[in-house]
Amino acid sequence: MSTTMAFRFAVNVTPKAGILDPQGRAVEQSLPHLGVTGVTGVRVGRRVELTVEATTEAAALAVVERLAGELLSNPLIEAYAVEPLGATSSTSTATATAEAPA
């Protein structure tokens, strides 16, 4: 019987270079009003954190890469980067969840 582990990842999605980013531009234009200078190239994106149950980190990463490319980002206008956040055993994850107060 193979043991599965819970692997944590974050997927950071941002507009591709050359794609307009009105939200990033609005943030950048607001900075002088806050007394902040010298900040340029602001790009605003999103971060998705998820846990994947798999037998190996490579298998979990394959699932996350597929989700990032097909569901979490628009490949025409967005780029993504997958960030591993670590692993915990599924046994300790289930125990921690079961012991959490309601």
C-alpha positions in Angstrom: 0.0 0.0 0.0 1.5 3.4 -1.0 1.4 6.3 1.4 0.1 9.6 0.3 1.4 12.9 1.5 -0.2 16.3 1.5 1.9 18.8 -0.6 1.2 22.5 -0.3 1.8 24.8 -3.3 1.1 28.4 -4.2 0.4 29.5 -7.8 1.2 33.2 -8.5 -0.6 34.5 -11.6 0.4 37.9 -13.1 -0.3 39.6 -16.5 2.3 38.8 -19.1 4.9 41.4 -20.1 3.3 43.8 -22.6 -0.3 43.1 -21.4 -2.0 46.2 -20.0 -2.5 46.0 -16.2 -4.9 48.8 -15.3 -5.0 47.7 -11.6 -1.2 47.8 -11.4 -1.2 51.2 -13.1 -3.8 52.6 -10.6 -1.7 51.4 -7.7 1.5 52.9 -9.2 -0.3 56.3 -9.8 -1.6 56.3 -6.2 1.9 55.9 -4.6 2.9 59.6 -4.8 -0.3 60.5 -2.8 1.0 58.3 -0.1 4.4 59.9 -0.2 6.1 56.9 -1.8 8.5 57.6 -4.7 10.9 55.5 -6.7 8.5 52.6 -7.2 7.7 51.6 -10.8 6.6 48.6 -12.8 3.8 47.7 -10.5 1.9 44.5 -11.7 -1.1 43.2 -9.8 -2.0 39.5 -9.9 -3.4 36.9 -7.7 -2.2 34.0 -5.5 -3.9 30.6 -5.2 -2.7 28.2 -2.4 -3.7 24.6 -2.5 -3.0 21.2 -1.0 -2.6 18.1 -3.2 -2.6 14.5 -1.9 -0.1 12.4 -3.9 2.5 9.7 -3.4 5.4 11.9 -4.5 6.1 15.6 -4.8 6.6 15.2 -8.5 3.1 13.8 -8.9 1.6 16.6 -6.9 3.5 19.2 -8.9 2.2 17.7 -12.1 -1.3 18.2 -10.9 -0.6 21.8 -9.9 1.1 22.6 -13.2 -1.9 21.3 -15.1 -4.4 23.3 -12.9 -2.2 26.4 -13.2 -2.0 26.2 -17.0 -5.6 25.1 -17.7 -7.8 26.6 -14.9 -6.0 29.1 -12.7 -4.5 31.3 -15.5 -5.4 32.5 -19.0 -2.3 31.4 -21.0 -3.0 34.1 -23.6 -2.5 37.0 -21.3 -1.2 35.7 -18.0 2.0 34.0 -16.7 2.1 31.8 -13.6 4.8 30.5 -11.3 4.4 27.5 -8.9 5.9 27.8 -5.5 6.2 24.7 -3.3 5.2 25.5 0.3 6.2 22.1 1.9 4.7 18.7 2.7 2.9 17.2 5.6 1.7 13.6 6.0 -2.0 13.1 5.4 -2.3 11.5 8.8 -1.1 14.6 10.6 -3.2 16.8 8.4 -6.4 14.8 9.2 -5.5 14.8 12.9 -4.9 18.6 13.0 -8.2 19.2 11.2 -10.2 16.8 13.5 -8.8 18.5 16.6 -9.5 22.0 15.5 -12.3 23.7 17.5 -15.5 24.2 15.7 
